[in-house]
Amino acid sequence: MALIAIAFLIFLAAGYKLYGRYVASQYRLDDRATTPAVNVNDGVDYCPTKPFYLFGQHFSAIAAAGPIVGPIAACLQFGWLPCLLWIGLGVVFIGAVHDFSSLVASVRHEARSIAEIVRQRLGRRAWVFMMLFIWLALIYVICAFTDVTASTFVGISEDLPSGQAFNKGGAVAFASTAYLFLAIIMGVIQRKWNPPLWLMTVIFVPATLGVVYLGTKISTLLILPAPTWSLIILAYCFVASMLPVWLLLQPRGYLGGFVLYLALAAGIIGIFFGNFDIQQKSFITAHAPGLTGALFPFLFVTIACGACSGFHGLVASGTTSKQISLESHCRPVGYGAMLLEGFVALIALATVMIAVPATLKGLTPGTIYGNGIGHFLTVVIGKENFYIAATFGMMAFSTFIFDTLDVATRLGRYILQELFDLRGRKGAVIATLLTIVPPTVLLLLAGSGMYRLFWTLFGSSNQLLAALSLLAITVWLKQSKRPFLFTLIPMLFVMLITVWSLILQASWVFKDKIVLNATLMNGIVSVVLILLAIMLAVEALRSML
């Protein structure tokens, strides 16, 4: 395990040093140019930020549950070796290129979003297609992440050696809920009294770990069925996306960053010092029956964000580009943060690689990840505290998801408000409801524990969004008479894989008797996504000719 990780890290470092430098040379980054952050510098959205701090902020924003769920699900389906190869090659030659290019393109277009770059380079009609595509992709982000989180909050009660009744799902549910309340308290205190950040850190980071321990002591307090948790999480999405960012999003993101880095540290300790043996098969030839059993194209869209994510382009061009003080900072922030996400995917892969196959039956990726992080942490805190360590691992997983759910719902609201000119508080409420209702209907139709039903379509739409972003960037480079093969080639590969996946998903649905359920809805959405992608490609060809 340690040797595999060392080889993987060497490959990532070489990718940053060699291919990252090559991509940067194609953009001719110029520190003499004035970036939008420096030019506007309003202290609110546009704020020049040191690359070390901006890297952490950007990484926390893009590192969610995608690079955790995807590699675990793909490993169980295809074996760990194909997953490892795609994560490594995909992140260096496609994912990091997409993130880096999205960031540079935004900086060069006055920190505009990818959708706005599409409007400027391809026209208003293409912009409408892109906005609708992004909104549909966000719907499936909410579906997949809500269902997998709700499943993580459900567990079986058991008695610990001490005689204490313990429910792992209940412990995680309490710890995750308490963590959100801690973030709100931190936001209120910061807003009202503005104490030093170091003092807030000293108080609230240990408190975050404290609620994990407390959750193990009162683990039977929040025992609810998965469908109820799904509805609660969707209600949270509605409320959280309407709150001012200082009240929840900013403090939760700050605390979540510490949780993320602690989970990374646990993974490093476990992989390099735990002496864990690999229990999973390197390659599974007899794939599970059904649609997603084929290695091509479903390995790629199942791993999803672990190798390439269109969502990252929204972050890079939405907030990060407004904080770049020098163009040369785009490489460590954009390219480098995606490589670190590839390492997050490796740790997730390791948590399932060390698990005995017989023990994984019926477990969700969140539970598998939590158990794996728990085993890694026992190297430090002892095996007798595994239940506490596993609760932390699963709570860390849920914190990553809450960040994504909040942002995805907020972005969905922004898109509908802009498309349909829904202004004011009333417009915001309507746009948020329109973003929340489709995932609610889909989850109710599918039932609990059906994250796989949404995950494949989520991965397909998310990576196709990355391909469309690269398409817009390729048009910009072509119009600017600059080299563009380094964005064109990965764009064509990802578009081929994702459209292939969507066609298979749609054909699978419509070949049998049509029944109104979540599977039918997936088929309809697959067709709509394909059509939107085709129309965007046509507009791009018109712009390039």
N, C-alpha and C positions, 0 to 999 in steps of 0.2 A: 504493500500500500504506500509506504513512504517513498519508495523508489519511483513509483508511478507519479506521485505528487511532485517530486523533485524534477522529473523529466518534463512534466506539464508546466511547471513554473519557469523552467529554462526556456521552453518553447514560447511562452507568453512574453518573457523578457526579450528574447530575440525578435519576436514579432513587433514589439514596441520600438526596439532599437533600429531595426532594419526596415520593415514594411511601414511602420508608423512614420519614420523619417521620409520614406519615399512618397507617401501620400501627402505629407506636409510640404514637400518640395513642389508637388503639382499645384498646390494652392499659392505658392510663393508668399508665405506669411510675412507680413511686414510690420515690425514694431514701430515704425515711424508713422503708420496710419493711425488716425484717431478713431477709436472704437465708439460705438453708441453709448456705452457705459460712461466713458469720459466726456463725450460730447454733450449728453443730456444731464447726467449726474444729478437727478432730482432727490436723491436720498430715500426714495420710496421703492420704485421698481428698477430704476437705472442707478447702479451703485458699483463703481470699480472695486473689485475684491481680490485680495491676494489669492494666488492659485492654490495654496495649501488649503485654505478655508473653503474656497469655491469647489475644489475637488470633493471635499467631504460632504458639502451640501448637495452637489450634483449626484454623487454616488448614493447618498441616502434616498434621494428622490427616485432614482431608477432601480435600485436594488429592492425588489418586492418579492412576492411569492413565486413569480414566474420561473426564475432560475432554480427554484427549489422543487416545485411540483413537477415541472417538465422532465428534468433528468431522472427523478425517481420513477415516474410513470413509464418513461421510455426504457429504463433499465429493466423493469419487470416485464416489459413486452419484448424487447429486442436483445437484452444482454448489455453489459457495461462497456464493452469495447467499442461498438458502433457509436454509443453515446459520447464516450471520451474523445473519439476522433472528430465527431461533428462539433462538439463544444470547442475543441482547440482550433480546428481549421475555420469553423464558422465565425468564432469571435474575433480572430485575427484579421481574416480577409474580407469579412462581410459586416458583422455586427459593429466592430470598432470603426470601420470605414464609414458606415452609415451614421453613427453618432457624431464622429468627428466632422463629417461633411455637413450634417445638419447644423452643427454649431457654427462652422465657418460660413456657410451660406447665410445663416441668420445674421451673423455679425456684419457680413458684407451687404446685407439688405436692411440696414438700420434696425437690427434686432427684431425683425418681423418673424411671425410664425411660419412654419412650413406651408400652411394653407394660404397665407398671404403671399408667400413667394410663388405658389402655384397661380394665384390670381394675377400677379404682376407678369409672370413669364408665359402662362398658358391661357389667360383670359378668365372672365367672370364665370362662364359656363363650367369650365374645368374646376374653378374654385368651389362652386356649388356641389359638383360631384365629389370633390375631395372632402368637403365638410360633412356630407351625408355619409360617406364611407367611414370617416373617423367616428361619427356618432354611433353607427352600427357596431363598429369595433369596440367602442367603449361599453355598449350594452352587454357584449359578451365577456368583457373584463369583469363587469359587475356580476353577471350570472355565475361564471366559473368560480370566482373568488368567494362569493357569498356562500355557495353550496359547500365548497371544500372547508371553509371556516366553520360553518354550522356543524358539519360532520366531526370536526376536531373538538367541538364543545360537548360532544356526547360520548360517554364512556360507561364502562361496567363497574359497579361498586365491588370492592374487595376489601378484605381485612389485611392490614399490614402486620408484620411480626409483633409490633407493639400492641396489637388489638384495636388500633384506630381504624375506623371505617374510612376508606379512601376511594374516591372516584376521580380518575385522571381527567376526564372531560370536564367535570364540574370544577376541578382545581384550575384548569386552564381558563374556563369561562370566567371564574371570579377574578383571576389574576389579570386577564385581558380587560375586563370591565373596570376594575380598580385602576389600571394603568391609564385608561382614558380619563377617568375622574381626576387622577393626579395631574395629567396634562392640563386640564381645565383650571384646576387650582393654581398651578404654576403660571398659566397665562394671566389669570386675574391678578395675582400678586405682582407679576412683572409689569402689568399695565398700570396698576394703582400706585405702587410704591417704587418700582424700578430699582430693586436691590442689585448689588454686583452679581454678574453672571456666575462667578466662581462660587458664591454663596448658594445660589440656586442649584448649581450642579452638585455641591456637597450635600445638599438636603434631598433633592428629588431623585438623583440617580440611585443612591442607596434605598430610598423609599420604593423605587420601582422594583428592586430586587426583593425588598421586604414584602411587597404584595404577592410575589411568587411564593415565598415561604408561608405567608398567611393563607394563601389559596390552598395549600396542601393540608392545612389544619381545619379548614371549613369547606372542604371539597364537596360536601353534599348540599350546600346551600342553594346553588343555582343549577339544579338538575331539571332540564327541560328537553322535550323532543326536538329533533333536528328541524322539522318544518317551522316550529315556533321560533327557533333561533334564526332561521333564514329571514322571517318577517321582522324580527327585532333588528337584525343587521341592516336590512333594507330601510327600516325606519331611521336607523342611525345615519345611513347614507344621506337621506333626505335632510335631516336636521344638521348634520355636520357640514354638508356642502353649502348651507345657507348661513352658517356662522361666520363672523369676521375671522380672518386668518390668525389674528393675534390670540384669540381665545382658545383655539384647539390645534389648528394645523401647525403653527410655528412651534409651540412648546412640545407637541407630540412628536414632531419631526426631530426636535433636538434630543428628547429622551430616546426616541427610537433609534437615533444614530448610535447611542451608547449600547443599546440592546444588540444592534447589528454587529458592532465591533466585538462585543463579548461573545456573540455566537461564532464569529470568525475566529476569535482566539481559541474557543473551545474546539473548533474544527482542526485548527493547526496543532493543538496539543494532542488531540486524539489520533490524528493521522501520523504524526511524526514520533510520538512517544507512547502511544497506546498499545503497540504490537498487536493490532487486530488483524485477523486473517480475512481474506476475501471469501465470502460464502456464495456469492451469486455467480451464475454462468457468464463467461465472457461474451458468448454469442448464442442466441437462441434461434435455432433453425426452424423448429416447429412452432410457428407463431399461433397465437390464439385465434380462434375462428372469428369471423365478423369483418366489418369494414376496415377498421384501423389496424388489422394484423399485418399488413404489408409494410415491409421496411421502407420502400419507396412508394409514396412520398411522406409517409406518416411519421417516420423517425424525426424528420426535421421540424414539422409543425407541432409535434408533441413536446419536444425539448423547448421549443418556442424561445422565450427570452434568454435562456441560457447561452444562446449563440447569436441571436439577432432579434431586435424588438423595435417595432415602429413607434411604440409608446415613448421610447427614449428620445426620438426626434421631436416629439411634442414638448418634452421637458427641456431639451437642449435649445430649441428655438423659442420656447415660451418664457423661461425665467433665466436660464444660465447665460444665454447670449447677452442679456442686459447687464451682466456683471463682469464680463471679460474686459480687463484693463489693457492687455496687450494681445495682439493676434497670436503670438507664439504660445500663449497659455491655452489655446484651443487644443493643442496636441495632448498635453498631460491630462487636461480635464475631460475632453471628449473621447479621445482614443484610449487614454489610460484607465479611466473609470470603467469603461466597458470591459477591458481586460480583467480588472479586478472582479467584475461581475461574473466573468468566466470562472474565476477561482471560487466564487460563491457556488456556482453550479457544480464544480468539482467536489466541494465539501458535501453538498446535497447528495451527489452521486455516491460519495463514500459512506454516507449514513445508511444507504440501502445495500451497498456492496458487502458490508460487514454483518448484515442481518441473515440469520438462518431462514431459508425460504419457508419452512413450515410455520414459522412464527408470524408471517406477514399476512396470512389469510384474513381478509375482511378489513385490513387497516387502510386508512387513507394516507396519502403522501404526507399530510401534516403530522399525523401520528408517527409515521415512520421516521420523519425528520426529527421530531421531538425526542423519540427514543434514541436515535443515533447520537444526537447532540448530548443527550443524557449519559450515554455510555462514554462519550469522549470526556465529559466533565468529571466522571467518576475517577479518571486517572489522577485528578487533583483532590477531589473531596471524598473519595472512597465509595465503594460499591454499595455500602449500606444507605447512602443518600441518593440512590438512583432515582427514586420517585420525585425528589425535589428537583434534581437535575433535568429529568425528562419534562417536568412541568415548565421549567424555564425554557427548554427547547421549543416546546409547543406554543408557549406564550410569545416567544420571539417570532415564531412563524406567523402568529395571528397579528402581531404588531406590524409586520411588513405588509400584510394584507389590508389592514385598516388604512394605512397610508395611501395605498393604491385605490381603495374603494372611495375614499373621500375625494381624492384628486380626479378620479374618473367621472364621478357624479358631477363635480364642479365643472369639469371641462365639457361634459354633455350639456349642462345648463348654458354655458357660454355659447356653445355652437348653435343651439336652438334660439337663444335670444338674438344672436347676430343674424341668423338666417331669416327669422320671421319678425324681426324688429320688436321683440317683446321687452319693453322697457319697464323700469321701476321695480318696486318690491313685488307687485302683482305679477309682472312678467317673469320675474325670477322664480316665483312659486310655481307658475304654470310650466315653465321650462324644466324645472326640477322634477315635477310630477310626471311629465311626459318622458323623462329619462328613467325614472324609477318604475313606472308601470310595466313596460315590456319585460324587464328581468323578473318582476313579481309574477306575471302571467306565465312566463316560461318555467320558472321554478315550481309553481303550483301544478303545471301540467306534467312536469317531469317527475316530481316527487323528490324526496331527500336522497342524498348519496349518489346522485347521478352526475357528479362533476365531470366524468369522462365524456358524457353526452355534449357538454358545453366546451370542454377543454380543447378538443380537436379543432372546433370551429373558431374558438378564441385564438389558438395558435396560428391557424391559417390566416385569419383576418389581421392579426397583429403583424405577422411577417409580410403579408401583402401590403400593409400600410408602409412598412419599411421599403418595400420595392417601389411603391408609388412615390415615396419621398425621394428615393434615389433617382427615379425617373425625372422628377422636377429638377433636381440638382444637375442631372446630365444635360437637360435642356438648357439650363443656365450656363453651364460650362461650354456647351456647343455654341450658344449665342455669343458668348464672350470670346470665342475662338481659342479655347484652352483645351488641353488634353482631357479626355473624358472616359477613356476605356476602363480606368480603375473604378469608376462608378457604374458604367454601363454593364460590364460583365457580371458583377454580383447582382445587379438589378435584374438582369435576364434570368439568372439562375433561381433567385428567390421567387420571381414572378412565375416561372415555370412550375416550381414545386408547389407553390400555394394555389395557383389556379387549378393544377392537376388535382390537388387535394379537395378543393371545393367542388370540382366537377364530379369526383367520385362520391362525395357526401351527398350531393344533390341527386345523382343517378340512383344511389342506394335507397333514397327515400321514395322516389317516384316510380320505382320498378314494381312495387307491390301495391296492395289495396291502400288507398289514401285514407288515413285516419287523423282527425284533429288531435294532435299531441305535440310535445316539444320536438320530436324528431321531424315532423312535417314542417314546423316553424324553422328548424335548422336548415332544411332543404330549401325553403323559400328564401331565407336570408343568404344562403350560399349562392343562389342564382342572382340575387340582387347585387351581391358583392362582385360577382364575375362581370355583370353588366356595367357596373360603375367603373371597374378597373379597365374594361375594354374602352369605354367612352373617354376615360382619362388618357389612355394610351393613344387613341385617335387624336385627341386634342394636342398631345405632345408631339406626334408626328407632324401635324399641321404647323406647329410652332418651329419645328426644326427644319422643315423643307423650305 
